[in-house]
Amino acid sequence: MQFYFVFDRVVSGYDDIFVAIESEILAKYQSLKDEFYFEYDEAKRFLMRLSKGDRKRFVASKYLSRSLSSAIINELLNKNFIKIEQSKEIKPPKIRHQKLKKELRRYQIQDKIHFTKRFYRFWFRFIEPNLKLIENNQNDMVMKQIRREFDHYCSLEFELACIELLSKSLNIPKEQISSYWDRENEIDIYANYDGFTIVAEAKYKERKVCKNILNLLIQKCEKSKINWDKIALFSKSGFSNELLGLRDDRVILFGLDDFKDLYE
Protein backbone atom coordinates (compact mmCIF):
# COMPACT_ATOMS: atom_id res chain seq x y z
CA MET A 1 0.00 0.00 0.00
CA GLN A 2 2.82 2.40 0.81
CA PHE A 3 4.10 2.18 -2.76
CA TYR A 4 0.68 3.24 -4.04
CA PHE A 5 0.60 6.04 -1.48
CA VAL A 6 3.76 7.52 -3.01
CA PHE A 7 4.04 6.32 -6.63
CA ASP A 8 0.41 5.42 -7.44
CA ARG A 9 1.73 1.97 -8.36
CA VAL A 10 4.05 -0.81 -7.24
CA VAL A 11 7.67 -0.08 -8.20
CA SER A 12 9.38 -3.32 -9.23
CA GLY A 13 12.74 -4.20 -7.75
CA TYR A 14 12.11 -2.71 -4.30
CA ASP A 15 10.91 -4.18 -1.03
CA ASP A 16 11.52 -1.07 1.06
CA ILE A 17 9.52 2.09 0.34
CA PHE A 18 12.29 4.39 1.61
CA VAL A 19 14.93 2.80 -0.63
CA ALA A 20 12.54 3.29 -3.56
CA ILE A 21 11.94 6.94 -2.64
CA GLU A 22 15.65 7.68 -2.44
CA SER A 23 16.49 5.82 -5.67
CA GLU A 24 13.49 6.73 -7.83
CA ILE A 25 12.71 10.26 -6.63
CA LEU A 26 15.64 11.92 -4.88
CA ALA A 27 18.24 10.48 -7.27
CA LYS A 28 16.11 11.46 -10.29
CA TYR A 29 14.76 14.79 -9.11
CA GLN A 30 16.29 16.72 -12.03
CA SER A 31 14.18 14.96 -14.64
CA LEU A 32 11.09 14.79 -12.43
CA LYS A 33 10.96 18.47 -11.48
CA ASP A 34 10.44 19.54 -15.11
CA GLU A 35 6.86 18.33 -14.81
CA PHE A 36 6.12 20.98 -12.19
CA TYR A 37 6.11 24.18 -14.21
CA PHE A 38 3.29 26.68 -13.65
CA GLU A 39 2.39 30.07 -15.02
CA TYR A 40 2.06 31.59 -11.56
CA ASP A 41 5.05 31.58 -9.22
CA GLU A 42 2.75 31.25 -6.20
CA ALA A 43 1.28 27.98 -7.52
CA LYS A 44 4.06 25.91 -5.96
CA ARG A 45 3.66 27.61 -2.60
CA PHE A 46 -0.08 26.98 -2.84
CA LEU A 47 0.53 23.27 -3.53
CA MET A 48 3.02 22.96 -0.68
CA ARG A 49 0.45 24.38 1.75
CA LEU A 50 -2.21 22.11 0.29
CA SER A 51 -0.03 19.02 0.74
CA LYS A 52 0.23 19.66 4.50
CA GLY A 53 -3.12 21.22 5.36
CA ASP A 54 -6.72 20.12 5.74
CA ARG A 55 -7.37 20.76 2.02
CA LYS A 56 -10.05 23.38 2.59
CA ARG A 57 -10.09 25.82 -0.29
CA PHE A 58 -9.85 29.09 1.64
CA VAL A 59 -7.23 27.80 4.08
CA ALA A 60 -4.89 26.74 1.28
CA SER A 61 -5.16 30.11 -0.43
CA LYS A 62 -5.79 32.57 2.42
CA TYR A 63 -2.43 34.34 1.91
CA LEU A 64 -3.32 35.08 -1.75
CA SER A 65 -5.67 37.63 -3.24
CA ARG A 66 -8.99 36.18 -4.34
CA SER A 67 -8.24 36.84 -8.02
CA LEU A 68 -4.77 35.21 -7.86
CA SER A 69 -6.12 32.26 -5.89
CA SER A 70 -8.85 31.68 -8.48
CA ALA A 71 -6.34 31.97 -11.33
CA ILE A 72 -3.99 29.43 -9.71
CA ILE A 73 -6.80 26.99 -8.96
CA ASN A 74 -8.08 27.27 -12.53
CA GLU A 75 -4.61 26.60 -13.94
CA LEU A 76 -4.13 23.58 -11.68
CA LEU A 77 -7.57 22.25 -12.60
CA ASN A 78 -6.84 22.68 -16.31
CA LYS A 79 -3.51 20.87 -15.92
CA ASN A 80 -5.24 18.10 -13.97
CA PHE A 81 -3.10 18.59 -10.86
CA ILE A 82 -6.06 19.06 -8.53
CA LYS A 83 -9.76 18.28 -8.28
CA ILE A 84 -12.53 19.76 -6.15
CA GLU A 85 -14.50 17.88 -3.49
CA GLN A 86 -17.71 19.79 -2.84
CA SER A 87 -18.95 20.30 0.68
CA LYS A 88 -22.14 18.52 1.67
CA GLU A 89 -22.89 21.09 4.34
CA ILE A 90 -26.21 22.86 3.81
CA LYS A 91 -26.31 26.57 4.43
CA PRO A 92 -28.94 27.31 7.09
CA PRO A 93 -31.87 29.39 5.81
CA LYS A 94 -32.07 33.00 6.83
CA ILE A 95 -34.85 33.73 9.29
CA ARG A 96 -36.39 37.15 8.97
CA HIS A 97 -35.47 39.59 11.75
CA GLN A 98 -33.15 37.01 13.34
CA LYS A 99 -29.67 38.37 13.99
CA LEU A 100 -26.91 35.79 13.58
CA LYS A 101 -23.95 35.61 15.91
CA LYS A 102 -20.80 37.30 14.65
CA GLU A 103 -18.92 34.01 14.09
CA LEU A 104 -21.85 32.61 12.09
CA ARG A 105 -22.02 35.72 9.91
CA ARG A 106 -18.36 35.28 9.05
CA TYR A 107 -18.54 31.52 8.52
CA GLN A 108 -18.28 30.32 4.92
CA ILE A 109 -18.92 26.82 3.61
CA GLN A 110 -15.74 25.60 1.94
CA ASP A 111 -15.05 22.96 -0.67
CA LYS A 112 -11.90 20.84 -0.38
CA ILE A 113 -9.11 20.42 -2.91
CA HIS A 114 -7.40 17.12 -3.69
CA PHE A 115 -4.32 16.26 -5.71
CA THR A 116 -5.22 14.10 -8.70
CA LYS A 117 -2.15 11.92 -8.11
CA ARG A 118 -0.64 10.76 -4.85
CA PHE A 119 2.81 11.38 -6.28
CA TYR A 120 1.98 15.08 -6.70
CA ARG A 121 1.10 15.36 -3.03
CA PHE A 122 4.27 13.51 -2.01
CA TRP A 123 6.40 15.79 -4.19
CA PHE A 124 5.00 19.00 -2.74
CA ARG A 125 5.00 17.61 0.79
CA PHE A 126 8.64 16.50 0.86
CA ILE A 127 10.59 17.20 -2.33
CA GLU A 128 9.71 20.71 -3.50
CA PRO A 129 10.38 22.33 -0.07
CA ASN A 130 13.74 20.51 0.13
CA LEU A 131 15.10 20.98 -3.38
CA LYS A 132 18.05 23.05 -2.16
CA LEU A 133 19.08 20.27 0.22
CA ILE A 134 18.81 17.69 -2.57
CA GLU A 135 20.81 19.90 -4.95
CA ASN A 136 23.51 20.14 -2.26
CA ASN A 137 23.64 16.32 -1.92
CA GLN A 138 22.05 16.41 1.54
CA ASN A 139 19.67 13.57 0.81
CA ASP A 140 20.20 12.12 4.29
CA MET A 141 18.51 15.14 5.85
CA VAL A 142 15.58 14.88 3.47
CA MET A 143 15.17 11.15 4.04
CA LYS A 144 15.30 11.70 7.80
CA GLN A 145 12.32 14.07 7.51
CA ILE A 146 10.44 11.68 5.21
CA ARG A 147 10.91 8.77 7.62
CA ARG A 148 9.86 10.91 10.59
CA GLU A 149 6.68 12.24 8.95
CA PHE A 150 5.78 9.37 6.65
CA ASP A 151 3.00 7.86 8.76
CA HIS A 152 1.35 11.26 9.07
CA TYR A 153 1.58 11.67 5.30
CA CYS A 154 0.08 8.19 4.76
CA SER A 155 -2.93 8.83 6.98
CA LEU A 156 -4.77 10.80 4.28
CA GLU A 157 -3.76 8.34 1.56
CA PHE A 158 -5.06 5.51 3.74
CA GLU A 159 -8.35 7.37 4.12
CA LEU A 160 -8.67 7.69 0.34
CA ALA A 161 -7.83 4.00 -0.07
CA CYS A 162 -10.59 3.21 2.41
CA ILE A 163 -13.05 5.03 0.15
CA GLU A 164 -12.00 2.77 -2.73
CA LEU A 165 -12.39 -0.35 -0.57
CA LEU A 166 -15.78 0.75 0.75
CA SER A 167 -16.99 1.41 -2.80
CA LYS A 168 -15.93 -2.06 -3.88
CA SER A 169 -17.19 -3.86 -0.77
CA LEU A 170 -20.65 -2.27 -0.64
CA ASN A 171 -21.10 -1.67 -4.37
CA ILE A 172 -21.48 2.08 -3.93
CA PRO A 173 -20.20 4.26 -6.80
CA LYS A 174 -16.88 5.78 -5.74
CA GLU A 175 -17.99 9.27 -6.72
CA GLN A 176 -20.81 9.00 -4.17
CA ILE A 177 -18.34 8.59 -1.29
CA SER A 178 -16.37 11.47 0.18
CA SER A 179 -15.58 13.03 3.52
CA TYR A 180 -17.98 15.17 5.52
CA TRP A 181 -17.24 18.44 7.26
CA ASP A 182 -19.19 21.31 8.70
CA ARG A 183 -18.54 24.08 11.19
CA GLU A 184 -18.58 21.65 14.12
CA ASN A 185 -17.27 18.32 12.82
CA GLU A 186 -15.05 16.37 10.45
CA ILE A 187 -15.92 12.80 9.46
CA ASP A 188 -13.37 10.86 7.41
CA ILE A 189 -15.82 9.08 5.11
CA TYR A 190 -19.47 9.71 4.31
CA ALA A 191 -21.89 8.38 1.70
CA ASN A 192 -25.60 8.78 1.14
CA TYR A 193 -26.69 6.58 -1.75
CA ASP A 194 -30.20 5.42 -2.62
CA GLY A 195 -31.42 6.46 0.82
CA PHE A 196 -28.65 4.51 2.56
CA THR A 197 -26.16 6.42 4.72
CA ILE A 198 -22.80 5.11 5.89
CA VAL A 199 -20.14 6.97 7.88
CA ALA A 200 -16.61 5.78 8.59
CA GLU A 201 -13.34 6.59 10.33
CA ALA A 202 -9.90 5.53 9.09
CA LYS A 203 -6.97 5.17 11.50
CA TYR A 204 -3.42 4.73 10.17
CA LYS A 205 -1.75 4.31 13.56
CA GLU A 206 0.47 1.81 15.35
CA ARG A 207 -2.22 0.92 17.88
CA LYS A 208 -5.50 -0.92 17.74
CA VAL A 209 -8.75 0.96 17.25
CA CYS A 210 -10.89 0.84 20.40
CA LYS A 211 -14.61 1.29 20.97
CA ASN A 212 -14.15 4.93 21.97
CA ILE A 213 -13.55 5.73 18.26
CA LEU A 214 -16.95 4.24 17.46
CA ASN A 215 -18.57 6.21 20.27
CA LEU A 216 -16.95 9.46 19.13
CA LEU A 217 -18.15 8.90 15.56
CA ILE A 218 -21.70 8.32 16.79
CA GLN A 219 -21.47 11.55 18.79
CA LYS A 220 -20.28 13.44 15.69
CA CYS A 221 -23.25 12.14 13.73
CA GLU A 222 -25.64 13.24 16.47
CA LYS A 223 -24.09 16.70 16.53
CA SER A 224 -24.27 17.06 12.74
CA LYS A 225 -27.76 15.49 12.59
CA ILE A 226 -26.62 12.60 10.37
CA ASN A 227 -28.93 9.59 10.53
CA TRP A 228 -26.67 6.69 9.67
CA ASP A 229 -27.55 3.15 8.63
CA LYS A 230 -24.06 1.64 8.95
CA ILE A 231 -20.70 2.59 10.42
CA ALA A 232 -17.39 1.34 9.07
CA LEU A 233 -14.08 1.47 10.93
CA PHE A 234 -10.76 1.02 9.11
CA SER A 235 -7.55 0.26 11.00
CA LYS A 236 -3.91 -0.26 10.05
CA SER A 237 -3.22 -2.09 13.32
CA GLY A 238 -6.38 -4.06 14.06
CA PHE A 239 -9.14 -3.67 16.63
CA SER A 240 -9.65 -4.12 20.37
CA ASN A 241 -11.30 -7.29 21.64
CA GLU A 242 -14.30 -5.21 22.65
CA LEU A 243 -14.85 -4.11 19.04
CA LEU A 244 -14.13 -7.56 17.62
CA GLY A 245 -16.73 -9.02 19.99
CA LEU A 246 -19.33 -6.39 19.18
CA ARG A 247 -22.62 -7.96 18.15
CA ASP A 248 -23.98 -5.21 15.93
CA ASP A 249 -24.48 -5.84 12.22
CA ARG A 250 -24.62 -2.08 11.66
CA VAL A 251 -20.86 -1.84 12.36
CA ILE A 252 -18.31 -3.12 9.82
CA LEU A 253 -14.59 -3.53 10.61
CA PHE A 254 -11.89 -3.44 7.91
CA GLY A 255 -8.25 -4.39 8.56
CA LEU A 256 -5.19 -4.39 6.30
CA ASP A 257 -5.94 -7.86 4.96
CA ASP A 258 -9.12 -6.51 3.39
CA PHE A 259 -7.04 -4.32 1.06
CA LYS A 260 -5.30 -7.25 -0.64
CA ASP A 261 -7.77 -7.49 -3.51
CA LEU A 262 -7.56 -3.74 -3.99
CA TYR A 263 -3.79 -3.55 -4.42
CA GLU A 264 -2.64 -6.97 -5.60
Summary of the structure (lengths in Angstrom):
residues: 264
radius of gyration: 20.4
end to end distance: 9.3
largest distance: 68.0
contacts: 723
relative contact order: 0.11
helix: 51%
strand: 16%
